[in-house]
């Protein structure tokens, strides 16, 4: 069970969310509202007139835990510093050169549109470097 900062024990616990789905499940702890009404710390957590008081704790899935561990590695921290440069180029392609939406049907036409947009951006970069 969960204990609030004032030392009151939760009266009920339930697990919410589905297993095996992309979202994390949540443990929800329910507290006695009568204790919350007279609690000295009620300004921080109890709203007057509330019928229930709950606190939810997310249960991290294995995939989520793996991702959190990966984000602590030096490799990730090194790569994230370079990401803004790549995102700036992607933004330019989408917003300036029409890479956001296909202009015609078919995979060949989409490939041609992508090639032309990337060629245009690279040509602009080359011209800028020459000057």
N, C-alpha and C positions, 0 to 999 in steps of 0.2 A: 504494500500500500504506500501511498504518497503522503508525506507530512508537509503541511504548509509552513511558511516562515514563522508563524505564531505558535506552531507546535500542535495544531489540530490534525488528527488523522482522517483521511478520506473514509467515507462510509460505504462507497461502492466503486467498483472498477469495471470498465467494459472495454472491449476491443472493437474498433470500428474500421471499416474498409475491407476490401476483398483481398484474398490471398492470390498470388500468381498473376496479378494485374500490374501494370506499369507504375501504379501509385503506391506509396508506402502506407502501411496500416498505422493506426493511432490508438494508443492507450488513453482512455478518458477517465479521469478520476472525479468523483462527485463528492462535494462537501456539504455538511449540515449548515443550512442558511441561518438557522437560529444562532449558532456559534459565531458566524460571520457578522451578524448584526451587532454583537457586543464586543467584537474583537478590537483591540487597540490598533491593529494595522489595517483596518477596513478601508481607509482612504485609498490604499494602493490597489486593492483587488475586488472589493465588494461595491456594487452599484445599488443604491437604495431602491427598493421595490423589486429587486430581482427575485425570482422564485427558485432558481437553482444557481449553484456555483460550481463550475467545472474547470479542470486544468487538463490539457491534452499534451501528450508526449509522443512524438513521431518515432516509429520503429523503423530503422533503416534497413533496407533490403541488402542482400549480399552484393548486388551490382552497385548500389549506392555507396556501400562501404569501400568497394574496390576503387570507385571513382574518387572518393575523398582521399584515399591513400595515394592514388596516382597524382592528385593535385598537390601533394606535399613533396613530391620528388623534385630534384634539381632540374631534370630534363624538362618537366612541365613548366617550371618557373622560368627557364631559359627561353622556351618556345613562346610563352605568353607575352614576353617582352617584344617579340617580333610581329605579333599578330596584327597590331594596329596598322602596319604598313600594308599587309595583304588585304585587310578589310577596307582600307582606303581605295585600293585599286578595284576591288569588287564593287564598292559603292559607285565609283566613277563609271564602271561598265554598265551597271544597272540604271543609274539615274541620268547619265549624260549620253550614253551610246546605245540605248534601247535594248539592253540585254535582260531587262526585267520581264518582257513579254514577247512571245513569239509573234512575228508579223505574218507568217504563212504556215500552212499545214504541212505535216510530214517531217520525218526525222532528218532527211537530207537537207531540207530548207532550214531547219533549226540549227543543224551543224554549220551550214553556210553562214547564217546570221551570227553565230558565235565566233566563227573564224574571222569574219569581217570586223566584228566589234573588237576582238582582241588584236587584230592586225592594226586597226585604227589607233588604239591606245598605245601600242608599241611604237608605231610610226610617230605619234606625237611626242613620245618620250625620246626617241632618237633625234628628232628635230630640236627638241629643247636642249639636249646634250651637245649637239653640234654648235648651237649658238652659245 
